[in-house]
Amino acid sequence: MSVSFFDVTATPLPESSDLHARIGAKDFLDCYCIDSDMPPRQAAEIVTNFPGWAQMLANLRTVLVKPFGLRTEAPEGKDCVGIFPVESESDTEVIAGFDDSHLNFRVSVLSEGGKVFVATWVHRNNLFGRMYLATIMPFHILIARDALVRVARAA
C-alpha cells in the first residue's frame, strides 16, 4: 500500500476520547489520523515501536536529559506499549504515558470510524517543561506522522 505523510491528517481529538478529561486551558494537545481499521492496541504497539532514526533521537534524548533526573525508561512491572506505561485501555482506545518533573504527558491511540487517531497531551509543569516541549516539537510531529504511516502500511 502506498501511504505517505500526505495521507496523515491533523484533526481535532474525537469527542469519544478519554483524554479529554485531562485537558486544561494551557495544555498542549495535537491529534493526527489516517485511514485504518486496526485495533487500538495493535496500532499503539506500532506507534511506539520507533524506527531506527527515531530511536537514535530517543537515545540522544536519554543522554541529554539524564543529568536533569528525567525519566529515561519504562517503569518495571507495568503493562507498557513501547516505553510508555498503559494508563487505560478499552476496545477503542489505549492511553499511555507518565508524569515527570518537567511535564506530564499521555499518548492516545484511538480507533473508530475506519480511522486510527494518535493524540498527544502535555501538561508543562515548569519553565523547563515549556522549553523541552518547544525543542522537541519538530521531531514529535515527524514521529507522530511517521507512526501513522506505519500503521496504515501494516493494515
C-alpha positions as CSV (number, residue, x, y, z in Angstrom):
1,M,0.0,0.0,0.0
2,S,1.4,3.4,-1.0
3,V,0.9,5.7,2.0
4,S,2.9,8.9,2.8
5,F,3.0,11.7,5.3
6,F,0.4,13.5,3.0
7,D,-2.2,10.8,3.9
8,V,-1.9,11.8,7.6
9,T,-4.4,14.5,8.6
10,A,-4.2,16.9,11.6
11,T,-7.6,16.7,13.2
12,P,-9.4,17.6,16.4
13,L,-9.4,14.8,19.1
14,P,-12.6,12.8,18.7
15,E,-15.1,13.5,21.5
16,S,-15.1,9.9,22.4
17,S,-11.5,10.0,23.7
18,D,-11.0,9.7,27.4
19,L,-8.0,12.0,27.0
20,H,-10.5,14.9,27.1
21,A,-10.7,14.5,30.9
22,R,-7.1,15.7,31.3
23,I,-7.1,18.7,29.0
24,G,-6.6,22.1,30.8
25,A,-6.6,25.6,29.4
26,K,-2.8,25.9,28.9
27,D,-2.1,22.3,28.0
28,F,-0.7,21.2,24.7
29,L,-2.8,18.8,22.5
30,D,-2.3,17.6,19.0
31,C,-4.0,14.9,17.1
32,Y,-3.4,13.2,13.7
33,C,-5.3,10.4,11.9
34,I,-5.1,8.1,9.0
35,D,-7.5,5.6,7.4
36,S,-7.2,2.2,9.1
37,D,-9.4,-0.3,10.8
38,M,-6.6,-1.5,13.0
39,P,-7.5,-2.2,16.7
40,P,-6.0,0.4,19.1
41,R,-3.6,-1.9,21.0
42,Q,-2.1,-3.2,17.8
43,A,-1.8,0.3,16.4
44,A,-0.3,1.5,19.7
45,E,2.4,-1.2,19.5
46,I,3.3,0.0,16.0
47,V,3.2,3.7,17.0
48,T,5.6,3.1,19.9
49,N,8.0,0.8,18.0
50,F,10.2,3.6,16.8
51,P,12.1,3.2,13.5
52,G,15.9,3.5,13.7
53,W,16.1,7.2,13.1
54,A,13.5,8.0,15.8
55,Q,15.2,5.5,18.2
56,M,18.5,7.4,17.6
57,L,16.7,10.6,18.6
58,A,15.3,8.9,21.7
59,N,18.8,7.7,22.6
60,L,20.1,11.2,22.2
61,R,17.3,12.5,24.4
62,T,18.2,9.9,27.1
63,V,21.9,11.1,27.1
64,L,20.9,14.8,27.2
65,V,18.2,14.6,30.0
66,K,19.8,12.1,32.3
67,P,21.8,14.8,34.2
68,F,18.5,16.6,34.9
69,G,17.0,13.5,36.5
70,L,14.2,13.0,34.0
71,R,12.8,9.6,33.2
72,T,14.7,7.6,30.6
73,E,13.0,4.2,30.6
74,A,9.7,2.4,31.3
75,P,8.9,1.5,34.9
76,E,9.4,-2.2,35.6
77,G,6.4,-4.5,36.0
78,K,3.9,-2.2,34.2
79,D,1.8,-3.0,31.2
80,C,3.5,-0.9,28.5
81,V,3.3,0.0,24.9
82,G,6.9,0.7,23.9
83,I,8.4,2.5,26.9
84,F,5.1,4.1,27.9
85,P,3.1,2.6,30.8
86,V,-0.6,2.0,29.8
87,E,-2.9,4.1,31.9
88,S,-6.2,2.9,30.4
89,E,-7.4,0.6,27.6
90,S,-10.7,-0.1,26.0
91,D,-12.0,-1.7,22.8
92,T,-11.4,1.7,21.0
93,E,-8.6,3.5,22.8
94,V,-5.2,2.9,24.6
95,I,-3.8,5.8,26.7
96,A,-0.2,5.6,27.8
97,G,2.4,7.9,29.3
98,F,3.6,9.2,32.6
99,D,4.2,12.2,34.8
100,D,7.7,13.6,35.2
101,S,9.1,16.7,37.0
102,H,9.1,18.9,33.9
103,L,5.9,17.7,32.2
104,N,3.1,15.1,32.3
105,F,2.2,13.5,29.0
106,R,-0.2,10.9,27.6
107,V,-0.5,9.5,24.1
108,S,-3.9,8.2,23.0
109,V,-4.3,5.7,20.2
110,L,-7.9,5.6,19.2
111,S,-9.6,3.5,16.5
112,E,-13.1,4.4,15.3
113,G,-14.9,5.1,12.1
114,G,-12.3,3.4,9.9
115,K,-9.6,5.8,11.2
116,V,-6.7,5.5,13.7
117,F,-6.0,8.7,15.7
118,V,-2.8,9.4,17.6
119,A,-3.1,12.3,20.0
120,T,-0.6,13.7,22.4
121,W,-1.5,15.6,25.5
122,V,1.2,17.5,27.5
123,H,0.9,19.5,30.7
124,R,4.0,21.5,31.2
125,N,4.9,21.7,34.9
126,N,7.5,24.4,34.8
127,L,9.8,26.5,32.5
128,F,12.0,23.5,31.7
129,G,8.9,21.7,30.5
130,R,7.9,24.5,28.2
131,M,11.5,24.7,26.8
132,Y,11.7,20.9,26.4
133,L,8.4,20.8,24.5
134,A,9.4,23.6,22.2
135,T,12.7,21.9,21.5
136,I,11.3,18.5,20.6
137,M,8.2,19.7,18.8
138,P,9.6,19.4,15.2
139,F,10.7,15.8,16.0
140,H,7.4,15.0,17.7
141,I,5.4,15.9,14.6
142,L,7.7,13.8,12.4
143,I,7.5,10.8,14.7
144,A,3.7,11.1,15.1
145,R,3.1,11.3,11.3
146,D,5.6,8.5,10.6
147,A,3.9,6.3,13.2
148,L,0.5,6.7,11.4
149,V,2.1,5.9,8.0
150,R,3.5,2.7,9.5
151,V,0.1,1.8,11.0
152,A,-1.6,2.3,7.5
153,R,1.1,0.2,5.8
154,A,0.8,-2.6,8.4
155,A,-3.0,-2.8,8.0
